[in-house]
């Protein structure tokens, strides 16, 4: 039986997931784990079960996050700001259609 060390659970490769840190062998990023756990309130067990991960994978992702919190929080804030800018720059076709039907 081989044992994985903490750093073997997380990897970054420029050609996968935009170079973001992720669970080794998966496209699930540390950011995904953080959002599911910290913001959506999913337990470590739920995340592991829902996404076919080990408990060690999820704990490693959270440990990685707490070691790199400022960078990952900035990345999440930048992503949210980008999504907001797209929302403002691209008007909703449905909203436009509903407004047109009112008149």
Backbone torsions as a table, in degrees:
resi	resn	phi	psi	omega
1	UNK	NA	130.8	176.8
2	UNK	-96.8	148.1	179.9
3	UNK	-112.6	136.2	177.7
4	UNK	-91.7	140.9	171.6
5	UNK	-91.5	164.3	-175.8
6	UNK	-52.7	-43.9	-177.2
7	UNK	-70.6	-9.6	177.4
8	UNK	-86.9	-5.8	178.6
9	UNK	-87.9	-24.1	-175.7
10	UNK	-120.5	135.7	176.7
11	UNK	-141.6	158.5	172.8
12	UNK	-128.6	132.6	174.3
13	UNK	-138.7	132.8	-176.4
14	UNK	-60.6	-24.1	-176.3
15	UNK	-92.5	0.6	-179.9
16	UNK	-129.1	130.3	176.9
17	UNK	55.6	35.3	177.5
18	UNK	63.0	22.1	179.6
19	UNK	79.4	7.0	179.7
20	UNK	-75.6	148.7	176.9
21	UNK	-63.1	136.3	-175.0
22	UNK	-145.6	167.1	176.0
23	UNK	-68.0	128.1	179.9
24	UNK	-55.3	128.5	178.1
25	UNK	84.3	3.1	179.6
26	UNK	-133.4	163.5	174.4
27	UNK	-96.0	10.5	180.0
28	UNK	-82.3	119.9	-176.6
29	UNK	-87.9	162.3	173.6
30	UNK	-58.0	-39.8	178.0
31	UNK	-57.2	-43.3	177.6
32	UNK	-58.0	-48.4	-178.8
33	UNK	-59.5	-44.6	-179.2
34	UNK	-61.8	-45.2	-179.9
35	UNK	-62.4	-46.4	-178.7
36	UNK	-63.1	-40.5	-175.0
37	UNK	-83.6	-53.6	-173.2
38	UNK	-78.6	-37.6	-173.9
39	UNK	-100.2	-32.9	179.8
40	UNK	-99.6	-6.4	174.6
41	UNK	74.9	19.1	177.3
42	UNK	-74.1	142.2	177.2
43	UNK	-76.9	163.4	176.6
44	UNK	-59.3	-42.0	178.6
45	UNK	-61.0	-43.4	179.4
46	UNK	-61.8	-46.3	-179.0
47	UNK	-61.2	-47.4	-179.5
48	UNK	-59.4	-45.7	-178.2
49	UNK	-68.1	-45.5	-177.4
50	UNK	-64.7	-30.6	-171.8
51	UNK	-118.4	12.4	176.1
52	UNK	65.8	36.6	179.4
53	UNK	-108.2	164.4	172.6
54	UNK	-88.6	160.1	175.3
55	UNK	-60.0	-36.8	178.9
56	UNK	-62.7	-38.0	177.7
57	UNK	-60.2	-47.4	-176.9
58	UNK	-67.2	-44.4	178.4
59	UNK	-63.4	-37.8	178.3
60	UNK	-64.2	-40.7	178.5
61	UNK	-63.1	-42.8	178.8
62	UNK	-67.1	-39.3	176.8
63	UNK	-62.9	-42.6	177.8
64	UNK	-60.2	-43.5	179.0
65	UNK	-58.5	-48.8	-177.3
66	UNK	-66.7	-26.4	174.8
67	UNK	-77.5	-22.0	-175.9
68	UNK	-128.9	31.6	-170.7
69	UNK	-56.2	-46.8	-177.1
70	UNK	-59.3	-45.5	-179.0
71	UNK	-65.5	-43.8	-177.5
72	UNK	-71.2	-39.7	176.3
73	UNK	-62.2	-39.9	177.9
74	UNK	-64.3	-42.6	178.2
75	UNK	-60.2	-41.8	179.2
76	UNK	-67.4	-41.0	178.6
77	UNK	-65.4	-40.7	177.4
78	UNK	-62.8	-41.3	178.0
79	UNK	-64.0	-40.1	178.7
80	UNK	-67.8	-40.8	177.9
81	UNK	-64.1	-39.5	178.1
82	UNK	-63.5	-44.7	178.9
83	UNK	-61.5	-40.6	177.8
84	UNK	-63.7	-42.0	180.0
85	UNK	-64.5	-37.4	176.4
86	UNK	-66.0	-40.6	179.1
87	UNK	-59.8	-41.0	-179.8
88	UNK	-74.5	-33.1	-177.1
89	UNK	-81.7	-20.5	-177.1
90	UNK	-118.4	100.1	-177.9
91	UNK	-64.8	147.9	-179.8
92	UNK	-72.7	123.4	177.5
93	UNK	-67.0	-36.9	178.7
94	UNK	-65.0	-45.3	179.0
95	UNK	-61.0	-42.3	178.8
96	UNK	-62.4	-44.2	-179.6
97	UNK	-64.5	-42.6	179.0
98	UNK	-64.7	-40.0	178.1
99	UNK	-65.6	-38.5	179.9
100	UNK	-66.9	-34.6	179.7
101	UNK	-70.5	-26.2	179.7
102	UNK	-71.0	-27.2	-175.0
103	UNK	-92.4	NA	NA
